[in-house]
Amino acid sequence: MLSLQRLCVLSRSMVAGHAKSRAARLKGEATARTTKGYRCLFSRAPSKPEIELGLQYLHQGKDSWPQYAQVLLSSNEFGFVQ
């Protein structure tokens, strides 16, 4: 995905809405929610560094879950079939 396309994905209200609903569906404590998000979006468990980075980001604020889900949705791995 080109960088301009990625910027568009990050700023699209449709993607933000989907990210918000995805984040609302994830229940549990932060590590479990992060793992569920990876399993749902990427069909795999997150690595230990991915969990640590995710938790660092999620501890930044109250509305960080929808933003984190949007980051995962706009990731290179989500954009391409492997």
Secondary structure, DSSP 8 states (H G I E B T S, - for coil): --HHHHHHHHH-HHHHHHHHHHHHH--SSHHHHHHHHHHHHHSS---HHHHHHHHHHHTT-TTHHHHHHHHHHTSHHHHS--
